[in-house]
Amino acid sequence: MSVQVWTWILVAVTFGLYFGIAIWARAGSTKEFYVAGGGVSPLANGMATAADWMSAASFISMAGLISFMGYDGSVFLMGWTGGYVLLALLLAPYLRKFGKFTVPDFIGDRYYSNTARTVAVICALIVSFTYVAGQMRGVGIVFSQFLQVPINIGVIIGMGVVLVFAFLGGMKGITYTQVAQYCVLIFAFMVPAFFISMQMTGNPIPQLGMGGKVEGGEYLLDTLDKLHTDLGFNEYTSGTKTTWDVFAITLALMVGTAGLPHVIVRFFTVPKVKDARKSAGLALLFIAILYTTAPAIAVFARTNLIETVNEKEYAEIPAWFKNWENTGLLAWTDKNADGKIQYVKGDAVAGKPAFTGERGSHGERLVSNANDSANELYVDRDIMVLANPEIANLPNWVIALVAAGGLAAALSTAAGLLLVISTSISHDLIKKQINPNISEKGELWAARMAILVAIVIAGLFGIYPPGFVAAVVALAFGLAAASFFPAIILGIFDKRMNKQGAIAGMIVGITLMLFYMIRYKTGLIGVMEPRPASEWWFGTSPEGFGTVAMIVNVVVSFVVSRATAAPPESVQEIVENIRIPSGAGEATHH
């Protein structure tokens, strides 16, 4: 059977499963809609959290980034995994004990202020929309390649699917759907990894295969280093970033993870604080399976790509190359007219390739915006995981399985994020501020309407990705680090922290991060170009600047809170109580 038939079968089976679960787990109350009724087991919650956390960025892009960045790409592994540990130890149990559904709800109540709540809602919306736009684009890429439809149609199909999960079931439907999606995505990620590791190094365990030897008795990483240096690239296993920048990016990703609203909300779906800790530990285990495999997949894919295409005749190139060329995510420009693909250091094209619709003398799709470097091959990083099984010539069902896994990863996270957007609006704005007397039924309808609007906006971002949306997915973490993390952590551990400090800190932090992002990463369309790396403050890249903005936020919060009145006694008492382990000193609390 062809790849397309297999893809249709696997996507139909997995989607049938997701829809069945969504209908079975329909939400009947706001508690079920927001936190699945609070009765999810730690094991199911661990799997759902892992699926929620491992987005299209983890499944599709992370190994792609590492395959191009080599050693420098390790910051994503360290930051995202370390952030999870931080979240599990420092935040999840205390927030669960505080008993609030959403991050803005925690901030509004802890800082006894609707202004703080509104600032938190705005921050949650900025972070969530930034993040969800990348997911919708990921869905579009997978659908476009495997169902042979344009990327925009792929995004629209994805919008429809997410709408069904989120609209019907809320958190209850999403939780059980995500358990199924975790099983699909981890199976889809690991199967090709086992196959390719066996094929290249004779060891079926990819984590060990990556450090193993290839046919000639040479270590795989040495082979890849050699391929890299021969083509003018830096050695794959050596880094180019400064130690400070590596530290700043890693820390920004860590604290950004710990401040991501859609992950924090998962810890309210279990019955007890103890279960929140348990499910965090299980989630870390489930996430580690994918995260320890990603560097291996990156190495396999990079080696295979270079060996398959470099200096090869275009006429003899395998079919997968032409398939990906048709999506516009891979392009070859025959600059020296020798009919061979030359892959060396340098950009093959300026920006994304713009296809002219004509064919060159060798049958290649002509690109209009080629630049003058010697490199002739343009590869979009996001295709490395999806094309990997095809490059390695694996069976068609494995190729289709990866497509189903990529969709599961993107859809599970998109659904979680859209739920955060809708609860921020229906619960934190409408119920808590605009209309406190709204009925349970009214609030549920408001949440569903908010999801509908959010999906349309997210879909538009996916269809018309402003240059900055693609650049900003990693920056969503910087935004979360700069805004939420200090307000949450100081809210738990510093009882003297008051509303003036928290509000000032959040506003300064997120404004500073947005300014830096626009100035050094995205530019304002038509107004100014992004500034060059030579002008970075303290040599900090935009991805790492969340660390600087977070430090500024903490300092501002601290100074302002000490210069203004202390919070009311009742609030200070709540903060004391959050940190006392449940069960300790029971007698004194009655």
ChimeraX attribute file (.defattr): number of C-alpha atoms within 10 A of each C-alpha:
attribute: neighborCount
match mode: 1-to-1
recipient: residues
	/A:1	8
	/A:2	10
	/A:3	18
	/A:4	17
	/A:5	15
	/A:6	18
	/A:7	23
	/A:8	15
	/A:9	16
	/A:10	19
	/A:11	20
	/A:12	13
	/A:13	12
	/A:14	18
	/A:15	19
	/A:16	12
	/A:17	14
	/A:18	24
	/A:19	18
	/A:20	14
	/A:21	21
	/A:22	25
	/A:23	14
	/A:24	14
	/A:25	22
	/A:26	21
	/A:27	24
	/A:28	16
	/A:29	15
	/A:30	21
	/A:31	18
	/A:32	20
	/A:33	25
	/A:34	27
	/A:35	24
	/A:36	27
	/A:37	19
	/A:38	18
	/A:39	15
	/A:40	23
	/A:41	16
	/A:42	24
	/A:43	18
	/A:44	19
	/A:45	28
	/A:46	29
	/A:47	27
	/A:48	31
	/A:49	31
	/A:50	30
	/A:51	31
	/A:52	28
	/A:53	23
	/A:54	25
	/A:55	27
	/A:56	28
	/A:57	23
	/A:58	22
	/A:59	28
	/A:60	29
	/A:61	21
	/A:62	24
	/A:63	32
	/A:64	29
	/A:65	23
	/A:66	26
	/A:67	26
	/A:68	20
	/A:69	20
	/A:70	23
	/A:71	17
	/A:72	19
	/A:73	20
	/A:74	18
	/A:75	20
	/A:76	22
	/A:77	22
	/A:78	19
	/A:79	23
	/A:80	25
	/A:81	20
	/A:82	20
	/A:83	22
	/A:84	25
	/A:85	17
	/A:86	16
	/A:87	22
	/A:88	23
	/A:89	15
	/A:90	16
	/A:91	20
	/A:92	23
	/A:93	25
	/A:94	24
	/A:95	26
	/A:96	26
	/A:97	20
	/A:98	20
	/A:99	15
	/A:100	17
	/A:101	24
	/A:102	26
	/A:103	25
	/A:104	28
	/A:105	24
	/A:106	23
	/A:107	27
	/A:108	23
	/A:109	16
	/A:110	26
	/A:111	24
	/A:112	16
	/A:113	15
	/A:114	19
	/A:115	16
	/A:116	26
	/A:117	26
	/A:118	21
	/A:119	20
	/A:120	28
	/A:121	25
	/A:122	15
	/A:123	21
	/A:124	27
	/A:125	21
	/A:126	16
	/A:127	30
	/A:128	27
	/A:129	23
	/A:130	24
	/A:131	26
	/A:132	31
	/A:133	26
	/A:134	27
	/A:135	32
	/A:136	32
	/A:137	28
	/A:138	29
	/A:139	28
	/A:140	27
	/A:141	28
	/A:142	28
	/A:143	26
	/A:144	19
	/A:145	22
	/A:146	21
	/A:147	16
	/A:148	15
	/A:149	15
	/A:150	15
	/A:151	22
	/A:152	21
	/A:153	16
	/A:154	25
	/A:155	27
	/A:156	20
	/A:157	16
	/A:158	25
	/A:159	24
	/A:160	14
	/A:161	16
	/A:162	24
	/A:163	20
	/A:164	18
	/A:165	29
	/A:166	30
	/A:167	25
	/A:168	21
	/A:169	27
	/A:170	34
	/A:171	32
	/A:172	29
	/A:173	28
	/A:174	32
	/A:175	31
	/A:176	23
	/A:177	28
	/A:178	30
	/A:179	22
	/A:180	22
	/A:181	31
	/A:182	26
	/A:183	16
	/A:184	21
	/A:185	27
	/A:186	23
	/A:187	16
	/A:188	22
	/A:189	25
	/A:190	19
	/A:191	15
	/A:192	24
	/A:193	26
	/A:194	19
	/A:195	20
	/A:196	27
	/A:197	23
	/A:198	15
	/A:199	16
	/A:200	20
	/A:201	22
	/A:202	16
	/A:203	19
	/A:204	17
	/A:205	18
	/A:206	25
	/A:207	19
	/A:208	14
	/A:209	26
	/A:210	23
	/A:211	16
	/A:212	18
	/A:213	19
	/A:214	19
	/A:215	11
	/A:216	8
	/A:217	9
	/A:218	11
	/A:219	17
	/A:220	22
	/A:221	20
	/A:222	16
	/A:223	15
	/A:224	21
	/A:225	19
	/A:226	16
	/A:227	18
	/A:228	20
	/A:229	14
	/A:230	13
	/A:231	16
	/A:232	13
	/A:233	15
	/A:234	17
	/A:235	20
	/A:236	24
	/A:237	14
	/A:238	12
	/A:239	16
	/A:240	12
	/A:241	14
	/A:242	12
	/A:243	9
	/A:244	14
	/A:245	20
	/A:246	24
	/A:247	18
	/A:248	23
	/A:249	26
	/A:250	26
	/A:251	27
	/A:252	32
	/A:253	34
	/A:254	28
	/A:255	28
	/A:256	32
	/A:257	29
	/A:258	30
	/A:259	31
	/A:260	26
	/A:261	25
	/A:262	26
	/A:263	22
	/A:264	21
	/A:265	23
	/A:266	29
	/A:267	32
	/A:268	29
	/A:269	26
	/A:270	25
	/A:271	16
	/A:272	19
	/A:273	21
	/A:274	15
	/A:275	22
	/A:276	26
	/A:277	23
	/A:278	19
	/A:279	27
	/A:280	27
	/A:281	19
	/A:282	19
	/A:283	24
	/A:284	20
	/A:285	15
	/A:286	21
	/A:287	24
	/A:288	15
	/A:289	14
	/A:290	19
	/A:291	22
	/A:292	14
	/A:293	20
	/A:294	29
	/A:295	25
	/A:296	24
	/A:297	29
	/A:298	25
	/A:299	24
	/A:300	26
	/A:301	26
	/A:302	24
	/A:303	20
	/A:304	17
	/A:305	17
	/A:306	17
	/A:307	13
	/A:308	15
	/A:309	20
	/A:310	17
	/A:311	14
	/A:312	15
	/A:313	14
	/A:314	20
	/A:315	11
	/A:316	9
	/A:317	14
	/A:318	14
	/A:319	11
	/A:320	14
	/A:321	18
	/A:322	16
	/A:323	16
	/A:324	17
	/A:325	18
	/A:326	16
	/A:327	16
	/A:328	18
	/A:329	18
	/A:330	19
	/A:331	27
	/A:332	25
	/A:333	26
	/A:334	24
	/A:335	18
	/A:336	11
	/A:337	11
	/A:338	12
	/A:339	18
	/A:340	22
	/A:341	22
	/A:342	24
	/A:343	21
	/A:344	20
	/A:345	18
	/A:346	17
	/A:347	18
	/A:348	28
	/A:349	22
	/A:350	14
	/A:351	11
	/A:352	17
	/A:353	22
	/A:354	16
	/A:355	16
	/A:356	11
	/A:357	10
	/A:358	11
	/A:359	12
	/A:360	13
	/A:361	11
	/A:362	14
	/A:363	12
	/A:364	18
	/A:365	21
	/A:366	20
	/A:367	22
	/A:368	14
	/A:369	16
	/A:370	22
	/A:371	16
	/A:372	13
	/A:373	14
	/A:374	16
	/A:375	22
	/A:376	25
	/A:377	21
	/A:378	23
	/A:379	20
	/A:380	17
	/A:381	19
	/A:382	21
	/A:383	19
	/A:384	26
	/A:385	26
	/A:386	26
	/A:387	21
	/A:388	25
	/A:389	25
	/A:390	20
	/A:391	19
	/A:392	18
	/A:393	14
	/A:394	15
	/A:395	15
	/A:396	17
	/A:397	19
	/A:398	21
	/A:399	24
	/A:400	26
	/A:401	26
	/A:402	30
	/A:403	30
	/A:404	27
	/A:405	28
	/A:406	30
	/A:407	30
	/A:408	33
	/A:409	31
	/A:410	32
	/A:411	29
	/A:412	32
	/A:413	30
	/A:414	31
	/A:415	32
	/A:416	30
	/A:417	28
	/A:418	28
	/A:419	27
	/A:420	27
	/A:421	27
	/A:422	26
	/A:423	30
	/A:424	28
	/A:425	23
	/A:426	25
	/A:427	24
	/A:428	24
	/A:429	19
	/A:430	18
	/A:431	20
	/A:432	17
	/A:433	15
	/A:434	12
	/A:435	13
	/A:436	12
	/A:437	12
	/A:438	14
	/A:439	11
	/A:440	13
	/A:441	12
	/A:442	14
	/A:443	22
	/A:444	24
	/A:445	15
	/A:446	20
	/A:447	26
	/A:448	23
	/A:449	16
	/A:450	20
	/A:451	27
	/A:452	19
	/A:453	14
	/A:454	21
	/A:455	28
	/A:456	15
	/A:457	15
	/A:458	26
	/A:459	26
	/A:460	19
	/A:461	22
	/A:462	28
	/A:463	19
	/A:464	13
	/A:465	17
	/A:466	14
	/A:467	13
	/A:468	17
	/A:469	22
	/A:470	19
	/A:471	17
	/A:472	23
	/A:473	21
	/A:474	22
	/A:475	29
	/A:476	26
	/A:477	31
	/A:478	35
	/A:479	36
	/A:480	31
	/A:481	35
	/A:482	36
	/A:483	34
	/A:484	30
	/A:485	23
	/A:486	26
	/A:487	31
	/A:488	23
	/A:489	17
	/A:490	18
	/A:491	22
	/A:492	22
	/A:493	15
	/A:494	14
	/A:495	19
	/A:496	20
	/A:497	26
	/A:498	28
	/A:499	28
	/A:500	22
	/A:501	26
	/A:502	31
	/A:503	27
	/A:504	20
	/A:505	30
	/A:506	30
	/A:507	18
	/A:508	20
	/A:509	30
	/A:510	25
	/A:511	16
	/A:512	21
	/A:513	26
	/A:514	17
	/A:515	12
	/A:516	23
	/A:517	24
	/A:518	19
	/A:519	18
	/A:520	18
	/A:521	22
	/A:522	21
	/A:523	18
	/A:524	13
	/A:525	12
	/A:526	6
	/A:527	7
	/A:528	11
	/A:529	14
	/A:530	16
	/A:531	15
	/A:532	10
	/A:533	13
	/A:534	8
	/A:535	11
	/A:536	15
	/A:537	13
	/A:538	10
	/A:539	15
	/A:540	23
	/A:541	22
	/A:542	27
	/A:543	27
	/A:544	24
	/A:545	29
	/A:546	36
	/A:547	29
	/A:548	21
	/A:549	27
	/A:550	32
	/A:551	17
	/A:552	19
	/A:553	29
	/A:554	24
	/A:555	15
	/A:556	21
	/A:557	26
	/A:558	22
	/A:559	14
	/A:560	19
	/A:561	22
	/A:562	15
	/A:563	10
	/A:564	13
	/A:565	13
	/A:566	16
	/A:567	18
	/A:568	13
	/A:569	11
	/A:570	9
	/A:571	18
	/A:572	18
	/A:573	11
	/A:574	14
	/A:575	20
	/A:576	14
	/A:577	16
	/A:578	18
	/A:579	15
	/A:580	12
	/A:581	14
	/A:582	13
	/A:583	8
	/A:584	9
	/A:585	10
	/A:586	9
	/A:587	7
	/A:588	6
	/A:589	8
	/A:590	5
